[in-house]
């Protein structure tokens, strides 16, 4: 991995290169990046989305 320059000179920002961007996209698509959570026991307990 290389240094990541966050600026107009880096077309892959915030990644260092296209390869790192694709690896990250693949991890999101395969749901490797997720937050563990316990679903509510009663669907009526969920907060409204508005």
C-alpha positions in Angstrom: 0.0 0.0 0.0 1.1 3.5 -0.7 0.6 6.8 0.9 -2.9 8.2 0.4 -2.9 11.9 -0.7 -6.4 13.4 -0.2 -6.3 16.1 -2.9 -7.2 16.7 -6.5 -3.9 15.1 -7.6 -5.2 11.7 -6.4 -8.0 10.4 -8.6 -8.6 7.5 -6.2 -8.9 9.5 -3.0 -9.4 8.6 -0.2 -7.6 5.5 -1.3 -4.0 5.3 -2.4 -4.7 3.5 -5.7 -7.4 1.8 -7.8 -6.4 -1.6 -6.3 -7.1 -0.5 -2.7 -10.4 1.1 -3.8 -11.5 -2.2 -5.4 -10.5 -4.2 -2.4 -12.5 -1.9 -0.1 -15.5 -2.0 -2.5 -15.3 -5.9 -2.5 -15.3 -6.0 1.3 -18.4 -3.8 1.4 -20.2 -5.9 -1.3 -19.4 -9.2 0.5 -20.6 -7.6 3.8 -17.2 -8.1 5.4 -17.7 -4.6 6.9 -20.7 -4.7 9.2 -21.7 -3.6 12.7 -23.0 -6.2 15.1 -26.4 -5.4 16.5 -29.3 -7.3 18.2 -32.6 -6.8 16.4 -35.5 -5.6 18.6 -37.7 -8.4 19.9 -40.9 -6.5 18.9 -41.0 -4.7 15.5 -43.2 -2.0 17.1 -40.3 -1.0 19.3 -38.3 0.3 16.3 -38.0 4.0 16.0 -39.9 5.6 13.1 -37.8 6.5 10.1 -39.2 10.0 9.6 
